[in-house]
Amino acid sequence: MVEPINLRQFRKRKKRAEKEKTAEENRNKFGISSKLKKNSKANQQLEISRLDGSKLDNKE
Protein backbone atom coordinates (compact mmCIF):
# COMPACT_ATOMS: atom_id res chain seq x y z
CA MET A 1 0.00 0.00 0.00
CA VAL A 2 0.95 3.57 -0.51
CA GLU A 3 1.79 5.61 2.56
CA PRO A 4 -0.80 8.40 3.15
CA ILE A 5 0.45 11.95 2.63
CA ASN A 6 -0.47 14.79 4.93
CA LEU A 7 -1.17 17.61 2.49
CA ARG A 8 -0.83 20.31 5.14
CA GLN A 9 2.73 19.24 5.95
CA PHE A 10 3.50 18.87 2.25
CA ARG A 11 2.32 22.43 1.56
CA LYS A 12 4.33 23.78 4.49
CA ARG A 13 7.50 22.03 3.28
CA LYS A 14 6.95 23.36 -0.22
CA LYS A 15 6.36 26.91 1.07
CA ARG A 16 9.51 26.76 3.26
CA ALA A 17 11.57 25.58 0.29
CA GLU A 18 10.26 28.45 -1.84
CA LYS A 19 11.03 30.97 0.91
CA GLU A 20 14.54 29.57 1.29
CA LYS A 21 15.09 29.83 -2.47
CA THR A 22 13.90 33.45 -2.46
CA ALA A 23 16.08 34.23 0.56
CA GLU A 24 19.13 32.76 -1.16
CA GLU A 25 18.47 34.83 -4.27
CA ASN A 26 18.11 37.98 -2.15
CA ARG A 27 21.33 37.23 -0.27
CA ASN A 28 23.16 36.93 -3.56
CA LYS A 29 21.48 39.99 -5.04
CA PHE A 30 21.65 42.40 -2.10
CA GLY A 31 24.17 40.90 0.30
CA ILE A 32 27.65 42.19 0.97
CA SER A 33 30.53 39.84 0.32
CA SER A 34 32.77 38.88 3.21
CA LYS A 35 35.73 40.55 1.52
CA LEU A 36 33.90 43.89 1.49
CA LYS A 37 32.78 43.42 5.10
CA LYS A 38 36.37 42.84 6.25
CA ASN A 39 37.57 45.83 4.23
CA SER A 40 34.92 48.16 5.63
CA LYS A 41 35.57 46.94 9.17
CA ALA A 42 39.28 47.60 8.74
CA ASN A 43 38.52 51.09 7.40
CA GLN A 44 36.27 51.80 10.38
CA GLN A 45 39.01 50.77 12.80
CA LEU A 46 41.50 52.97 10.94
CA GLU A 47 39.16 55.97 11.12
CA ILE A 48 38.54 55.42 14.82
CA SER A 49 42.25 55.23 15.55
CA ARG A 50 42.88 58.41 13.55
CA LEU A 51 40.14 60.26 15.41
CA ASP A 52 41.37 59.01 18.78
CA GLY A 53 44.91 60.06 17.89
CA SER A 54 43.86 63.61 17.05
CA LYS A 55 41.84 64.24 20.21
CA LEU A 56 42.85 67.19 22.30
CA ASP A 57 43.11 66.80 26.03
CA ASN A 58 40.95 69.46 27.66
CA LYS A 59 42.03 69.56 31.26
CA GLU A 60 40.49 72.49 32.99
DSSP file (Angstrom, degrees, kcal/mol; ACC not computed):
  #  RESIDUE AA STRUCTURE BP1 BP2  ACC     N-H-->O    O-->H-N    N-H-->O    O-->H-N    TCO  KAPPA ALPHA  PHI   PSI    X-CA   Y-CA   Z-CA
    1    1 A M              0   0    0      0, 0.0     2,-0.3     0, 0.0     0, 0.0   0.000 360.0 360.0 360.0 156.4    0.0    0.0    0.0
    2    2 A V        -     0   0    0      1,-0.1     3,-0.0     3,-0.0     0, 0.0  -0.664 360.0-113.7 -85.7 139.1    1.0    3.6   -0.5
    3    3 A E        -     0   0    0     -2,-0.3    -1,-0.1     1,-0.1     2,-0.0  -0.544  36.8-111.6 -71.4 131.6    1.8    5.6    2.6
    4    4 A P        -     0   0    0      0, 0.0     2,-0.5     0, 0.0    -1,-0.1  -0.351  28.6-138.4 -66.4 146.5   -0.8    8.4    3.1
    5    5 A I        -     0   0    0     -3,-0.0     2,-0.9    -2,-0.0     3,-0.1  -0.904   4.5-137.5-110.0 131.0    0.4   11.9    2.6
    6    6 A N     >  -     0   0    0     -2,-0.5     4,-2.1     1,-0.2     5,-0.1  -0.789  15.0-161.9 -86.1 108.7   -0.5   14.8    4.9
    7    7 A L  H  > S+     0   0    0     -2,-0.9     4,-2.7     1,-0.2     5,-0.2   0.825  85.7  58.5 -64.2 -33.0   -1.2   17.6    2.5
    8    8 A R  H  > S+     0   0    0      2,-0.2     4,-2.2     1,-0.2    -1,-0.2   0.944 109.8  43.0 -62.5 -47.2   -0.8   20.3    5.1
    9    9 A Q  H  > S+     0   0    0      1,-0.2     4,-2.6     2,-0.2    -2,-0.2   0.880 113.0  53.8 -65.7 -37.6    2.7   19.2    5.9
   10   10 A F  H  X S+     0   0    0     -4,-2.1     4,-2.3     2,-0.2    -2,-0.2   0.925 109.7  47.2 -62.0 -44.6    3.5   18.9    2.3
   11   11 A R  H  X S+     0   0    0     -4,-2.7     4,-2.6     1,-0.2    -2,-0.2   0.896 111.6  51.0 -64.4 -40.6    2.3   22.4    1.6
   12   12 A K  H  X S+     0   0    0     -4,-2.2     4,-2.6     2,-0.2    -2,-0.2   0.920 110.6  48.3 -63.9 -43.3    4.3   23.8    4.5
   13   13 A R  H  X S+     0   0    0     -4,-2.6     4,-2.2     1,-0.2    -2,-0.2   0.910 112.8  48.5 -62.4 -41.1    7.5   22.0    3.3
   14   14 A K  H  X S+     0   0    0     -4,-2.3     4,-2.1     2,-0.2    -2,-0.2   0.914 112.0  48.6 -64.9 -43.0    7.0   23.4   -0.2
   15   15 A K  H  X S+     0   0    0     -4,-2.6     4,-2.4     2,-0.2    -2,-0.2   0.897 111.0  50.4 -65.1 -40.8    6.4   26.9    1.1
   16   16 A R  H  X S+     0   0    0     -4,-2.6     4,-2.5     1,-0.2    -1,-0.2   0.903 109.8  50.9 -62.7 -41.2    9.5   26.8    3.3
   17   17 A A  H  X S+     0   0    0     -4,-2.2     4,-2.1     2,-0.2    -2,-0.2   0.900 110.7  48.6 -64.3 -40.2   11.6   25.6    0.3
   18   18 A E  H  X S+     0   0    0     -4,-2.1     4,-2.5     2,-0.2    -2,-0.2   0.912 111.7  49.4 -65.3 -42.5   10.3   28.5   -1.8
   19   19 A K  H  X S+     0   0    0     -4,-2.4     4,-2.7     1,-0.2    -2,-0.2   0.905 110.7  50.3 -63.1 -40.9   11.0   31.0    0.9
   20   20 A E  H  X S+     0   0    0     -4,-2.5     4,-2.4     2,-0.2    -1,-0.2   0.890 110.2  50.2 -64.5 -39.2   14.5   29.6    1.3
   21   21 A K  H  X S+     0   0    0     -4,-2.1     4,-2.1     2,-0.2    -2,-0.2   0.922 112.5  46.6 -64.1 -44.5   15.1   29.8   -2.5
   22   22 A T  H  X S+     0   0    0     -4,-2.5     4,-2.4     2,-0.2    -2,-0.2   0.902 111.8  51.5 -64.0 -41.3   13.9   33.4   -2.5
   23   23 A A  H  X S+     0   0    0     -4,-2.7     4,-2.5     1,-0.2    -2,-0.2   0.910 109.1  50.4 -63.0 -42.4   16.1   34.2    0.6
   24   24 A E  H  X S+     0   0    0     -4,-2.4     4,-2.1     2,-0.2    -1,-0.2   0.906 110.3  49.7 -62.7 -41.9   19.1   32.8   -1.2
   25   25 A E  H  X S+     0   0    0     -4,-2.1     4,-2.3     1,-0.2    -1,-0.2   0.912 111.9  48.5 -62.6 -42.1   18.5   34.8   -4.3
   26   26 A N  H  X>S+     0   0    0     -4,-2.4     4,-3.3     2,-0.2     5,-0.6   0.878 108.7  53.4 -67.0 -37.8   18.1   38.0   -2.2
   27   27 A R  H  X5S+     0   0    0     -4,-2.5     4,-1.4     1,-0.2    -1,-0.2   0.909 113.6  43.3 -62.5 -40.2   21.3   37.2   -0.3
   28   28 A N  H  <5S+     0   0    0     -4,-2.1    -2,-0.2    -5,-0.2    -1,-0.2   0.870 119.6  43.1 -71.1 -35.9   23.2   36.9   -3.6
   29   29 A K  H  <5S+     0   0    0     -4,-2.3    -2,-0.2    -5,-0.2    -3,-0.2   0.911 132.6  15.4 -77.3 -43.9   21.5   40.0   -5.0
   30   30 A F  H  <5S+     0   0    0     -4,-3.3    -3,-0.2    -5,-0.2    -2,-0.2   0.539  98.3 107.9-111.8  -9.9   21.6   42.4   -2.1
   31   31 A G     << -     0   0    0     -4,-1.4     2,-0.5    -5,-0.6    -4,-0.0  -0.191  65.3-121.7 -72.9 162.6   24.2   40.9    0.3
   32   32 A I        -     0   0    0      1,-0.0    -1,-0.1     2,-0.0    -2,-0.1  -0.889  29.1-118.7-104.8 132.8   27.6   42.2    1.0
   33   33 A S     >  -     0   0    0     -2,-0.5     4,-2.1     1,-0.1     3,-0.2  -0.284  21.2-116.5 -69.0 156.6   30.5   39.8    0.3
   34   34 A S  H  > S+     0   0    0      1,-0.2     4,-2.4     2,-0.2     5,-0.2   0.825 114.7  58.9 -65.0 -30.2   32.8   38.9    3.2
   35   35 A K  H  > S+     0   0    0      2,-0.2     4,-2.1     1,-0.2    -1,-0.2   0.924 107.8  45.3 -63.8 -44.0   35.7   40.5    1.5
   36   36 A L  H  > S+     0   0    0      2,-0.2     4,-2.8     1,-0.2     5,-0.2   0.881 111.0  53.8 -66.9 -37.7   33.9   43.9    1.5
   37   37 A K  H  X S+     0   0    0     -4,-2.1     4,-2.4     2,-0.2    -2,-0.2   0.934 110.4  46.1 -61.8 -45.7   32.8   43.4    5.1
   38   38 A K  H  X S+     0   0    0     -4,-2.4     4,-2.3     1,-0.2    -1,-0.2   0.905 113.5  50.0 -62.9 -41.2   36.4   42.8    6.2
   39   39 A N  H  X S+     0   0    0     -4,-2.1     4,-2.2     2,-0.2    -2,-0.2   0.921 112.3  45.9 -64.5 -44.8   37.6   45.8    4.2
   40   40 A S  H  X S+     0   0    0     -4,-2.8     4,-2.3     2,-0.2    -1,-0.2   0.879 112.0  51.8 -68.3 -35.8   34.9   48.2    5.6
   41   41 A K  H  X S+     0   0    0     -4,-2.4     4,-2.2    -5,-0.2    -1,-0.2   0.906 109.9  49.1 -65.6 -40.3   35.6   46.9    9.2
   42   42 A A  H  X S+     0   0    0     -4,-2.3     4,-2.2     1,-0.2    -2,-0.2   0.902 110.8  50.7 -64.4 -40.5   39.3   47.6    8.7
   43   43 A N  H  X S+     0   0    0     -4,-2.2     4,-2.5     2,-0.2    -2,-0.2   0.891 108.8  51.8 -64.3 -39.3   38.5   51.1    7.4
   44   44 A Q  H  X S+     0   0    0     -4,-2.3     4,-2.4     2,-0.2    -2,-0.2   0.916 109.9  48.6 -63.4 -42.8   36.3   51.8   10.4
   45   45 A Q  H  X S+     0   0    0     -4,-2.2     4,-2.4     2,-0.2    -1,-0.2   0.894 111.1  51.1 -63.0 -39.7   39.0   50.8   12.8
   46   46 A L  H  X S+     0   0    0     -4,-2.2     4,-2.2     2,-0.2    -2,-0.2   0.917 110.8  48.0 -63.6 -44.0   41.5   53.0   10.9
   47   47 A E  H  X S+     0   0    0     -4,-2.5     4,-2.5     2,-0.2    -2,-0.2   0.900 111.4  50.7 -63.8 -41.0   39.2   56.0   11.1
   48   48 A I  H  X S+     0   0    0     -4,-2.4     4,-2.7     1,-0.2     5,-0.2   0.920 110.7  48.4 -63.5 -43.4   38.5   55.4   14.8
   49   49 A S  H  X S+     0   0    0     -4,-2.4     4,-1.9     1,-0.2    -1,-0.2   0.883 111.5  50.5 -67.0 -36.1   42.3   55.2   15.6
   50   50 A R  H  X S+     0   0    0     -4,-2.2     4,-1.2     2,-0.2    -2,-0.2   0.923 112.6  46.4 -64.9 -43.6   42.9   58.4   13.5
   51   51 A L  H  < S+     0   0    0     -4,-2.5     3,-0.4     1,-0.2     4,-0.2   0.913 112.8  49.2 -66.1 -42.1   40.1   60.3   15.4
   52   52 A D  H >< S+     0   0    0     -4,-2.7     3,-0.9     1,-0.2    -1,-0.2   0.855 109.4  53.6 -65.1 -33.6   41.4   59.0   18.8
   53   53 A G  H 3< S+     0   0    0     -4,-1.9    -1,-0.2     1,-0.2    -2,-0.2   0.759 108.5  49.0 -72.1 -25.1   44.9   60.1   17.9
   54   54 A S  T 3< S+     0   0    0     -4,-1.2    -1,-0.2    -3,-0.4    -2,-0.2   0.292  82.1 123.0-100.9  11.5   43.9   63.6   17.1
   55   55 A K    <   -     0   0    0     -3,-0.9     2,-0.4    -4,-0.2    -3,-0.0  -0.445  56.7-134.7 -71.0 144.5   41.8   64.2   20.2
   56   56 A L        -     0   0    0     -2,-0.1     2,-0.8     2,-0.0    -2,-0.1  -0.823  14.1-125.7 -98.6 138.9   42.8   67.2   22.3
   57   57 A D        -     0   0    0     -2,-0.4     2,-1.0     2,-0.1    -2,-0.0  -0.753  22.1-165.1 -84.4 115.2   43.1   66.8   26.0
   58   58 A N        +     0   0    0     -2,-0.8     2,-0.7     2,-0.0    -1,-0.0  -0.791  15.2 170.3-102.8  90.4   41.0   69.5   27.7
   59   59 A K              0   0    0     -2,-1.0    -2,-0.1     1,-0.1     0, 0.0  -0.891 360.0 360.0-103.2 112.8   42.0   69.6   31.3
   60   60 A E              0   0    0     -2,-0.7    -1,-0.1     0, 0.0    -2,-0.0   0.423 360.0 360.0-105.3 360.0   40.5   72.5   33.0
